[in-house]
Amino acid sequence: MKKTLFALALIALPVSAMAQDCHWSGGTYSGEEGSFQARFSVNEACTEMNFESSGNTGIQAQDVPQTFALTDEEHGWVADINGVTATLGQRGNFVNFMGEGVNLRLQVRAEE
């Protein structure tokens, strides 16, 4: 029984540590650049985001929220949004979108 509890603690530790280091954790954010608008929320564990955009860049259909996995990588938390890499930066409130036909840095603000 003690070994099982210890193993569960070891598994839970990295997830909770990752969420503590992720300033996006549990928040909802929005931003716009020209005609492109985006709104997204990040779960408490910082392992997934729910993303919705104006559709102007071809990232996704307009106003269709979708959930994507987030991974902690060298330059921030990264999601693959329909073939476009979205990186939620480690510092500041910027999201970089990189992909075919898309190269955009979006400043976002936390919603109340």
C-alpha positions as CSV (number, residue, x, y, z in Angstrom):
1,M,0.0,0.0,0.0
2,K,2.8,2.4,0.9
3,K,4.5,1.7,-2.4
4,T,1.3,2.5,-4.4
5,L,0.9,5.8,-2.6
6,F,4.6,6.6,-3.2
7,A,4.2,5.8,-6.9
8,L,1.1,8.0,-7.1
9,A,2.9,10.9,-5.4
10,L,5.8,10.6,-7.9
11,I,3.4,10.8,-10.8
12,A,1.4,13.7,-9.4
13,L,4.5,15.7,-8.4
14,P,5.6,16.6,-12.0
15,V,2.1,17.6,-13.0
16,S,1.6,19.9,-10.1
17,A,5.1,21.4,-10.5
18,M,4.4,22.1,-14.2
19,A,1.1,23.8,-13.3
20,Q,2.9,26.0,-10.7
21,D,5.5,27.1,-13.3
22,C,2.8,27.9,-15.9
23,H,1.4,31.4,-15.4
24,W,-1.3,30.6,-18.0
25,S,-2.8,27.9,-15.6
26,G,-6.5,28.3,-15.0
27,G,-6.9,31.5,-17.0
28,T,-8.9,32.8,-19.9
29,Y,-7.2,35.1,-22.4
30,S,-8.1,37.1,-25.5
31,G,-6.3,39.3,-28.1
32,E,-6.6,40.7,-31.5
33,E,-4.2,41.7,-34.3
34,G,-5.7,43.3,-37.3
35,S,-8.7,41.3,-38.3
36,F,-7.6,38.2,-36.3
37,Q,-9.2,37.6,-32.9
38,A,-8.5,34.8,-30.5
39,R,-9.9,33.7,-27.2
40,F,-8.6,30.7,-25.2
41,S,-8.6,29.2,-21.7
42,V,-6.0,26.9,-20.1
43,N,-6.8,24.2,-17.6
44,E,-5.4,24.2,-14.1
45,A,-2.8,21.5,-14.9
46,C,-1.7,23.5,-18.0
47,T,-2.0,20.4,-20.1
48,E,-4.8,21.6,-22.5
49,M,-6.3,24.7,-23.9
50,N,-9.7,25.5,-25.4
51,F,-9.2,27.7,-28.4
52,E,-11.5,29.8,-30.5
53,S,-10.6,32.3,-33.2
54,S,-12.1,34.6,-35.9
55,G,-10.9,32.1,-38.5
56,N,-9.2,34.8,-40.6
57,T,-5.8,33.1,-40.6
58,G,-7.0,29.7,-41.6
59,I,-6.0,28.2,-38.2
60,Q,-9.5,26.9,-37.7
61,A,-13.1,27.6,-38.7
62,Q,-14.6,30.8,-37.4
63,D,-16.1,30.7,-33.9
64,V,-15.6,26.9,-33.4
65,P,-14.0,26.2,-30.0
66,Q,-11.7,23.3,-30.0
67,T,-9.6,21.7,-27.2
68,F,-5.9,21.0,-27.9
69,A,-3.2,19.4,-25.7
70,L,-0.4,21.6,-24.3
71,T,3.1,20.4,-23.7
72,D,5.8,22.2,-21.7
73,E,8.7,22.9,-24.0
74,E,11.8,25.0,-24.0
75,H,10.2,28.3,-25.0
76,G,6.8,27.9,-23.4
77,W,3.7,25.8,-23.6
78,V,3.0,24.5,-27.1
79,A,-0.2,23.3,-28.8
80,D,-0.7,22.0,-32.3
81,I,-3.8,23.8,-33.6
82,N,-4.7,22.1,-36.8
83,G,-1.1,22.1,-38.1
84,V,-0.2,25.5,-36.7
85,T,2.1,25.6,-33.7
86,A,0.9,27.9,-31.0
87,T,3.4,28.7,-28.3
88,L,2.3,30.3,-25.1
89,G,5.4,32.2,-24.0
90,Q,7.1,31.6,-20.6
91,R,7.3,35.4,-19.9
92,G,4.7,38.0,-20.9
93,N,1.4,37.5,-22.4
94,F,2.2,36.6,-26.0
95,V,1.2,33.7,-28.1
96,N,3.2,32.9,-31.3
97,F,1.4,31.2,-34.1
98,M,3.7,29.5,-36.7
99,G,2.7,27.4,-39.6
100,E,2.0,27.3,-43.3
101,G,0.9,30.8,-44.2
102,V,0.8,31.9,-40.6
103,N,3.5,33.8,-38.7
104,L,1.8,35.9,-36.0
105,R,2.7,37.1,-32.6
106,L,-0.4,37.9,-30.6
107,Q,-0.5,39.9,-27.4
108,V,-3.2,38.7,-25.1
109,R,-4.8,39.9,-21.9
110,A,-6.3,37.9,-19.1
111,E,-10.1,38.1,-18.9
112,E,-11.8,38.8,-15.6
